[in-house]
Amino acid sequence: MAEYLFEFTPVARREVIEASRWYASKNPRLGRRFNQQVTDVLADICRSPFRNAEVQSGLRRARLADFPYHLYYRLEDRTLYVAAVLHTRRNPSAWKKRE
């Protein structure tokens, strides 16, 4: 089985931190659970990076199971680049302004 590395863009990393802090402010367990789900989704993507829908040429989207967030990523060689971690109520093209 192929192994993949992953890397967050600075903006995507900030989005995870902000969402985690917001959930933790409601309940510390929720913040930890959010972080765990991000980790779980990344592990799933690394096992099968082409399983998720391609929403634009080369850009794929994975859903967090229990939170209203999508993780957007690109695969280049053996690295998954996480471009965005967006709430589902945000405009899904918001990540485009970063590239």
N, C-alpha and C positions, 0 to 999 in steps of 0.2 A: 504494500500500500504506500502511495506517495505521501510524503510529509510536506506540510505547508506552514509557512510562518505568517504572522499577521502583523500589520502596522496600522496605527490610527493616524489620520491627519490631525494636526493640532486642534482644529475646530471640532472634529468628531470626538476627540478625547474630552474636550471641554463639555460637549453635549452630554456625554455619559456622566461626567462628574456633576454637572448641574442637575440632571434628572435624579441621580442617586441622592444628592443632597436634599432635593425637594421631597422625595419619598421618605428619606430618613427624618425630615422635619415633621412628617405626619406620624411616623412610627419607625424607630430604628431598625426593626426587623424588615420593613419594606425596603429600606435602602440597601440592606445586605441582599435581600432577595432579588432586587433589580440587578445588582452587580453580578449575582450568581447566574441570572438568566442571560446576561450579556456574555458571560464566560461560556455558558452552555451552548449558546447559539454559535459562538466562534468555534467551539470544539466541533459542533455538527458541520459547520461550513468547511473546516479543515479536513474533515473526513470525506465530505462529498461536496466540493465547491460548485459543481454545476447543477446541483439539484434545485436550487432556487431560481425563480423566474428572472429572466433578463428583462429589465424595464427600459433599457436603452442599450445601444451597442456596447457590450463589454461591462455594463453596470447591472448588478444583480441586487435583489432585495430579499432579506430574510426577516421574518416576523418573530418578535419575542412572544412567548406563549401566554403569559399572564399580564402583560403590560401593553398599553397601546403605542408601541414603538416598532419602527422598522429600522433595520441595519442595512445600509447600502454599501456595497463593496465591489471592487474590481480585482481580477486575478491577473497578475503579471508574473510570468515564470513560476516560481514557487512561493510567491508572496501575495497575500490577500491584503489589499489596501482598503481600509474602512474609511469611506468618504464622508459618511454622515450617520447619525443615530437620531432619527426624527420621530417626534410624536405623530401619530396618524392623522391628527387634525391639522397639522401644518401642511403647507403646500409642498407636495412631494418634489417639485422642481426647485425648491429652495437651495438644495445642495449645488445646483448648477452655477450659482453666482460665485462659488468658491474656486472654480477651476479656471 
